[in-house]
Structure formats: structure tokens, C-alpha cells
Amino acid sequence: MAKYDQAVCPECSKKSLIPLVYGQPRWDIFREQEKGTCRFGGCMLKQNSKRWVCTECGAKGDDEELNSCQSDDKSEFAALCHPGTAALVRP
């Protein structure tokens, strides 16, 4: 669940993003939610479903919103949020 560890919330500028989990949760996901490392997003994942929530301000969004506001160096952002894809993003 480390995908958003270094990502910054576009609303409050804090590193407090955790993933939203969709579908029928397994028992280990219940434990992760209790720890505060993820939240349930609902039963069904839709095309416009949000991917993350900020634990500080409650903002929700998708990865494209983060990509447009994080860093001028898009390859740096890709490395943080999508390990292994930095070489695919042109600076």
C-alpha cells in the first residue's frame, strides 16, 4: 500500500494519501483499514471511481489529478507513484 507514501494532496499539500479499496474486501484489508493504511471505496469499481483519499482533509481523487499537480519533473513523480514506469514518462 506504499503507492501514495510520497504523494502530496493537491488540496492541503500534506503527504497523507491512502488508497481507496473497492470490491469484496478480504480479512487482511479489514486490518489495513483499522491501521489507517487504506479505506473502503465501495463494492463496485467504476470508470470514474476515485483512487485515493487524504486522511487530513478528506479530499478524494484519481492518479491523473496527482500527476498534474505534483512535480515539474514527471519522471520523478512516476517513480514515486508508479515504480518501474519512470523511463516511460518524458520530462
Secondary structure, DSSP 8 states (H G I E B T S, - for coil): -GGGTT---TTT--S-EEEEEESS--HHHHHHHHHTS-EEEES---TT---EEETTT--EE-HHHHHHHS-S-HHHHHHHHSTT-GGGS--
